[in-house]
Structures are given as structure tokens and as C-alpha cells.
Amino acid sequence: MKNTVYIALVISLVFCRSLPAQDAFPFKEGDRVMFLGDSITEQYQYSSEIERYLATRFPAWKLSFMNAGIGGDTATGGANRFQQQVLDEKPTVVTINFGMNDGGYGGFDEKRHKPYVENTSKMVKMAKDTGVRVVLISPNAVDWRKNKDRLVYLETQKQFYAPLKEIAASNSIPFVDQYAFTRATLEKLVAEKADNVDPFPDSVHTDSDGGLLMAYAILTGLKAPAMVSEVTLGSSGDAQVTRCKVSNVKRSEGSIEFDRLDEALPFPTVSDWDAILPYLNNLSDLNWYGLKISGLAPGTYAVSVDGVEIAKHSADELSQGVNLGNVRVGPIYAQSKKVA
């Protein structure tokens, strides 16, 4: 089967329209996105992956991104610099991700907790008062696997971040419980003895795996659209499409050829993520570039784009529908890498 896709090299010339995001999705066309937090934000890892997702999924949105992460900072520091380093930069939406340093890496301390809650609420109010949308995020869980002393703080984190959900609800803003998601992932790694997956090498900060894990937790928590585009071809040659156009369908014995013009690109994946991807549903609920073809004779088919083979699937797999979003070869992936 030959799938020929003609896509211009200049992305802005290809994607003439964009899929409106769900009402619940906090990022909108034309946004100036500000990431606020401590050293985990300052690493430019989870924030960069969120940026790449938005840039490839909504290429016509003309988004811009800013990072206001500072190592060692807390909600108190964030509140003190919120006017100068956030509001004065004229963002339209800000993600607030504090709490890792606030708790003190030990047992629960009410003297630390009270200013954390107060200053988080203060930042949310300052943003709302100026019309800036807010996404509130709890920090990632500490990884205790190589440092059992972190087990105490792991439980402190749960109690420490508990008020965030209520703060978000009372202000009608989105909240992502990243702590719960990353802890559940780490517990699964323990259960499966997957020591080769190390998203938080020093138990706190991220590597490439950790950056993807955090971005995945945040984006799926915000109900980010999974759909890149999808083509379904019936046995009679009819095509059903989502976020793309299909033309020139040619069916012959043992092959199908058609032109596919997409409105978006798959979120670019890298080999560094191979170990973590199975624990993130292989990004299927965040990165769906679908192909479904019925009426093929039994056998294995090569899927080619502009003459470059990118995958092989059986007729049965293709009839069920396959996801080509994680493919790392061919012209579509090459364009995604340019965006990255």
C-alpha cells in the first residue's frame, strides 16, 4: 500500500485552519503562555514539550511562550515577583507550578503550609483580576526508589498540595494533580521493577523521560485533544477524514495510493522516550495520527509516505486502525523535528 502525502515545507502555508479546542482546554488561539515555577520549570523540559505539542497541534494559532522558572523558588517568591515577571509580560494564560521546595523535603510543617496556600491564592487572584487565565498544577511526586529518605516527603507532598484542588474549584480554574499521576506512574515502575526508567534522576528534577512524563500528565489532565488527523478508507474507495483532506484515491490489486493534506503534525517523539512510552499509553491519547483501511486482502502491507516506508501493518491491523503518530522516519516526522 502506498500512501502519498504532499505537504509544503513551510508549515504556515499548509495549515490554513485549526481545530477549535474543547471549551475546557485552557490554551487558545493567539495566547501568550507563561510557565511559572521553580527549578523544575526553569529546566525548560516539561514546558518545552507542552510548547511542542501546541505548536504542532495548532500551527495556525500564532502562540508565544515564556518561562519564569527560578531555582529554589517557592509560592512566596512567586507571589512577590508575580507583577514584574508575570503580569508585566502581558501573558494571556499562566501555569503555576510551585510546592516542591515549599514543603521543606521533610515531615509536614503547618508553618510552611500556611504561606504556601495563602500565596498560591494570592497569585491566582492577581491573575484573575487582570484577566489572565490560570492553570494550577501540583508538583511531581519525588522518586524514592534510590533514596528511601524521600518516602517521608512523598507523604508530606500529598497533604501539602491537597488545598490546590479547592483553590482551583473556588476560582473556576483548571487544576492538574500532577503529583497523583506521577506517583502512580512511579509505583507502577516499582511493581514492574522497571529500574531502567528514571524520570527524576535526583528524585526531584527531570531528565528527558521526566519532562515528557510531566508534560503528558499536564496535557492529558487538561483534556488536550488527542487527534492530529485521521483517514478512514472504505472498500469502495470512499474516504472519511478528520483534520485533513484526501484526494486522488487509487486502488489496485495489493495497493492503495492517495494524497493526504494534514492540518497538523504529530507531536515529535524521540528515542530517549522508548522506555517511558509504554507507561504513557504510547501517547495514543495525546498523539493520534490515524489510518484505517478496510477491504484489503490478507497479508502485510508497507505504509509509505512520498516513497519512504514508515511502517508495516497487517490487513487486519489496518482494518482496525493504526496510529502512526510515534513513527520516527519519513517526511512527516522530518517536519515535526524541524518544529522541535
C-alpha positions, 0 to 999 in steps of 0.5 A: 500500500502506498500512501502519498502525502504532499505537504509544503515545507513551510508549515504556515502555508499548509495549515490554513485552519485549526481545530477549535479546542474543547471549551475546557482546554485552557490554551487558545488561539493567539495566547501568550503562555507563561510557565511559572515555577521553580527549578523544575520549570526553569529546566525548560523540559516539561514546558518545552514539550507542552510548547511542542505539542501546541505548536504542532497541534495548532500551527495556525494559532500564532502562540508565544511562550515564556518561562519564569522558572527560578531555582529554589523558588517557592509560592512566596517568591512567586507571589512577590515577583508575580507583577514584574515577571508575570503580569508585566509580560502581558501573558494571556494564560499562566501555569503555576507550578510551585510546592516542591521546595515549599514543603521543606523535603521533610515531615509536614510543617503547618508553618510552611503550609500556611504561606504556601496556600495563602500565596498560591491564592494570592497569585491566582487572584492577581491573575484573575483580576487582570484577566489572565487565565490560570492553570494550577498544577501540583508538583511531581511526586519525588522518586524514592526508589534510590533514596528511601529518605524521600518516602517521608516527603512523598507523604508530606507532598500529598497533604501539602498540595491537597488545598490546590484542588479547592483553590482551583474549584473556588476560582473556576480554574483548571487544576492538574494533580500532577503529583497523583499521576506521577506517583502512580506512574512511579509505583507502577515502575516499582511493581514492574521493577522497571529500574531502567526508567528514571524520570527524576534522576535526583528524585526531584528534577527531570531528565528527558523521560521526566519532562515528557512524563510531566508534560503528558500528565499536564496535557492529558489532565487538561483534556488536550485533544488527542487527534492530529488527523485521521483517514478512514478508507472504505472498500469502495474507495470512499474516504472519511477524514478528520483534520485533513483532506484526501484526494486522488484515491487509487486502488489496485490489486495489493495497493492503495495510493492517495494524497493526504493534506494534514492540518497538523503534525504529530507531536515529535517523539524521540528515542530517549522516550522508548522506555517511558512510552509504554507507561504513557499509553504510547501517547495514543491519547495525546498523539493520534495520527490515524489510518484505517483501511478496510477491504484489503486482502490478507497479508502485510502491507508497507505504509509509505509516505512520498516513497519512504516506508514508515511502517508495516501493518497487517490487513487486519491491523489496518482494518482496525486502525493504526496510529502512526503518530510515534513513527520516527522516519519519513517526511512527516516526522522530518517536519515535526523535528524541524518544529522541535 
